[in-house]
Amino acid sequence: MTAGLVAGRFHLRRLLGSGGTASVFEADDVHTGGTVALKLLHAHLAHGPEAVDAFFEEVRAAQAIVHPNLAQIYDAGVDSRDPPVVWIAMELVPGVSLADHVRERGALDLADAVVLGRTVLDALTAVHASGVVHRDVSPANIMFDPSERASVTSPEAFARGIRLLDKV
């Protein structure tokens, strides 16, 4: 990291979440002026060229998958330092995770749950059709905009705001 930036490019704002392999931050991309979700691979997983090469092979495969309900991957790289910082810049999806929604507000109503389930399965079909196996389909990796819930507007509007995250 140079001058407080990851890869001389990303200024971290806040931690969005952390899991077994990485932490995800909201970050400003000083090259594009946009805001991204920046996934930083945990340092203990970034050692050795074989591990990093395998990681980037998965990133390249995931970048090739285009579907409106999958969070886009914009770029990826390694910030060469000791230890190296392996990063992926992704679409910052507005809304809340299904996990947070259920914890804070309870279960979705049946109509919303059906739309969400169908939409996630459609996105997952695109992932698997490309030869990538999504290894973490969970409520924490499903985002949606609560203001577009099917019961408020239309099922189509709700479905457009649903994103399956973390295909890498």
Summary of the structure (lengths in Angstrom):
residues: 168
radius of gyration: 16.6
end to end distance: 22.9
largest distance: 50.7
contacts: 480
relative contact order: 0.16
helix: 35%
strand: 29%
